[in-house]
Amino acid sequence: MRQFAGASIRVNFIVTANAADAQNFLGPLAKEFLVFTDPDRVVVKQLGLSELPAFVFIRMDGTVPKVAVGWNARDWHDVADSIAKTVSWKMPLIPESSDPAPFRGSPALA
């Protein structure tokens, strides 16, 4: 998501854990990106996510034009492409050669 660093957007992480666990999970990314914690999964519920991880494009007006749940490079590519087109920016390379094979996410509201 570093590709969007100069664009007029803000990449954020929402981690379904407390602050300490979010820091442990994200490691150095927690210092590089804005991180919100959602241990009670309130945001996850409001977004209607069924699986995590998820990649969600939330516009400033609160609308959600694109969502990808679980890990499927094609779906995440579509979300990134929608963001890039919206802000007239070059989209990140998805998938990268080191990315895992597609997998279903874990239940979002376990």
Secondary structure, 3 states (H helix, E strand, C coil): CHHHCCCCCCCEEEECCCHHHHHHHHCCHHHHCEEEECCCCHHHHHHCCCEECEEEECCCCCCCCEEEECECHHHHHHHHHHHHHHHCCCCCCCCCCCCCCCECCEECCC
